[in-house]
């Protein structure tokens, strides 16, 4: 079984991020939350899964979800290397929550990691405001 799991991981790993993005795009947040929770319990790709769990909460935006998103993003940061987009998402939540200083820090980090981002001009304008 272990050999099969490794073979499966080798095939799926290059596509995981795309699969998880597609999962969120379905908009079936309860199902996605259950899937991400199972993945976290499995222990593989914890950082990436926490990032997408944070994205789920950010996109769903139910009461208390922004706080849950920040918690997931923070835990992802503590557990490994995170995508630049995590800092963007975190900064946008902080901005909406009125935490401008924290938002500017997160958004600055995003631009440092991804200077040629398609939304760089918008983010730069936010940082000036």
ABEGO torsion letter per residue (X at the ends): XAAAAAAAAAAAAAAAAAAAAAAAAAGBAAAAAAAAAAAAAAGBGAAAAAAAAAAAAAAAGBBGAAAAAAAAAAAAAAAEBBBAAAAAAAAAAAAAAGBAAAAAAAAAAAAAABAABAAAAAAAAAAAX
